């Protein structure tokens, strides 16, 4: 039974990982956070700005130097300097559409939507406006209309097919089950299988009367249907809901504190398996144009349902405490570093089912021009790797009454995102995972490969 349970719990990892990505979504950050626009080393950019500033002092009507200075200022996050420079340029080039467009973009990034709208409309008010300027203005005006709505909804849906060399995450034939020498029966060994699956991430936001605050709700869903191992069919969902408070009121810029309730449920093989409820808090901050940091603490109480298929499931009832962080750092517009860590305490009715675990992960994303051309953006390659340590509270009397279980889990993976339209993408990903344990029954490795389509809205 515990062999099968391990495969079922693996589905829960999908929910946690997807929920974590929801919480790092930029939408949870304050509206005044400027999108990162870093193209080179900051020291190099500052040196170029200094030279261009001196040039502007010597020749105030040099529009090329002023444009370059404003662009560099925006790249290092000094939007106010960029705006001041471009507004001075209006004295020498009144009514220039591209200049008004750039000012509109900068005010948009600052969250000053009314001023941005004024500049955007001025940019397309003349008789000879370049088509690319008009199209860009229309996109930003649409963005302002959405941003000014009190209520917003967005999300993404992913549908795909996956193949795994060890779908039930079990050891091989002949593995010793207990210290007395029992072995795994053929029906319980690791087996290859494939599935079709779907995952959804939906975000709802409603502005509160206080400046910068909002009510945020996120729904994460996942379901899979196996080709052969029907006992592994899984469906689960988790919703979080609560206020997100702008920390600017305490002098902490570009930061938000979220406080939320949590509710989730899991079905396995068409039977209700478990429910969970709890609460959490997360702190998200963007200290610079390059960095984004998230730290969160969550509590859940998990209640498992005893059924004929899982007659001892309720032995796992108990609380779960999880502290984690997810961070990113933009090195260049094409290259971003990512990393995270967590520690989790899981309680249970029986000590050999309770455990503490800690994990660390890291990776990067690299965007590159499509090798086959296309107008919908670059391809993105994202390798990742991680390690998990897990230690159980007590020994399992059936397997080894003298020592509690200790697991070491390592994994590597990579994904490739290929845009095919403005809102549709193809996603290919693969992962290899290896678990080594002092309980031989817990040893397994698994290679998974999947291909999916992703729709953003």
FENRA-V379212 format. One line per field, one symbol per residue. psi: psi as a letter, one per 30 degrees, with the letter a starting at -180 (. if undefined). A space follows every 10 residues. Layout:
# FENRA-V379212
psi = ???
This chain:
# FENRA-V379212
psi = efeeeeeefe efeeeeeeee eefgkffflk ffkkkkikfl keeeeeeeee eeeeeeeeif gjeeeeeeee eeeeeggiee eeeeeeeeff efikgjeeee eeeeeeeeff gieeeeeeee eefgflfikk eeeeeeeeee eeeeeeefke kkklalkkka kkkkfieghl llkfkkelff gklklffglk kklllklkkk jkkkkkklek kfllkkkkkk lkkkjleeif fgkkklkkkk klkjkkgffg gjlhlkkkkl lkkllkkkhg kkellklall kkkkkjflfe kkkkklkkkk kkjkkklefi fgefffkllk kkklkkllkj elffkkklll llkkkkllek effklklklk llalkkklkk fgalgglllk killllkkkk klelkjfeej ffklkkkjkk lkllljkjkf affklkkkll kkkkkklfjf ffkllkkkkl klkkkk.
